Amino acid sequence: MGRFLSCAVAAGLLLGAAGCSLTPDPKKNLLETTSSHAVYRLPPESLLATARQLLDEQGDELLPTSDPMYLKTTWKIDGELEVGARWSRILVNAHRLSDGRTMVRAYRMNYMTNGRAASHPSLNGGSKDGKNSESGMAGRHGAGEPLSPTKPTLQRATDFEWALLSRVEPRFAAHLKARVDSYLTEPKSESGPQEVPEGSAQ
């Protein structure tokens, strides 16, 4: 099982456990935190091909990049620009380690615009049809950067990293789910979380 993936299961579970009281879904938190430590025994090209498929399935559009190990989506816009909108994009990077394994990190960049915010001149040219008007882009995509007094935020997209792990190694993902279920249901000692034996898929 999981011959393509090695993962620091113990570290992920313990790190995730620290945040369980702060999230409404401890199981999701544990799984995503654990998957953020994944190191794959697959070439980066294969992993990025799967990442492209996942992005396409969730309605994201890719922009061309000069780095073959880097994926970047267009901005996805939710809301009405006249009253406020949320702009988001996904960034994915694959890095080949010295031992031949591959590390994949995904990030989500977010912008919030309040009211009417000016758009970059190239914004309308970034859609598939190239004909989007600025007033009709709610739920659409744009390649231009939003001009806004707010600063963008960048966070690990652990949900996307978990989706990638689940797609590449479904049997190992099922194993992690079983481990997390066991961890969440077992009695906890007063001294704190019990260490989960490290698991490494060979």
C-alpha positions, 0 to 999 in steps of 0.5 A: 500500500502507498508505494509512491508516498511517504508521509510523516503521519505521527507529526501530522496527527500531533500538529493537527491535534493541537488545533482540534479545539479551534476548528469545527471539523477536527477530522478534516483538520487532522487529515489536511494537516497530515497531508501537508507533510506528504512526500511523494515517490512520483515524478513532479510531472505526474503529480502536476498533471493530477493537480491540473486535472483537479483544478479543472474539475473544480472550475479553475483556469490555468495561466501560462507560467515560465516554470514547468514545476509551477501552476497558477490559476486565474482569479476566481471572483465571487460576489458583485464588484459593485458592492464587494467581491472575494478574489481567489487563486490557487498556486501549486509548486512541485519540488524534486528533492535530492533523494528523488522524491517530490514535495508538492505545496499548494497555496491559496491567495485571497483578495477582498474588495469593498465596493467599486474597485478599479481593475487592471487594464488587462483584466478583461483580456484574461477570460476565455472569451476575452469579452467579460465586462467589469460589471458582469464578472461575478463568479467568472475568472480574470487574469489581471490583478485587482487594484484595491487598498487591501493586501492579498493574503496567502495561506496553505491550501491544505484542502487541495493538498489532501485532494491531491493525496486522495487522488494519487494514493486513494488506499493510503488516504483511506488508511489515514482516515482510519487512523484519524478516526481511531485517534479521535475516538480513543480515550485521551490521557490527562497528560495530553495527546498520545503519540501515534506511531510513525507510518511510512508507506513504502 
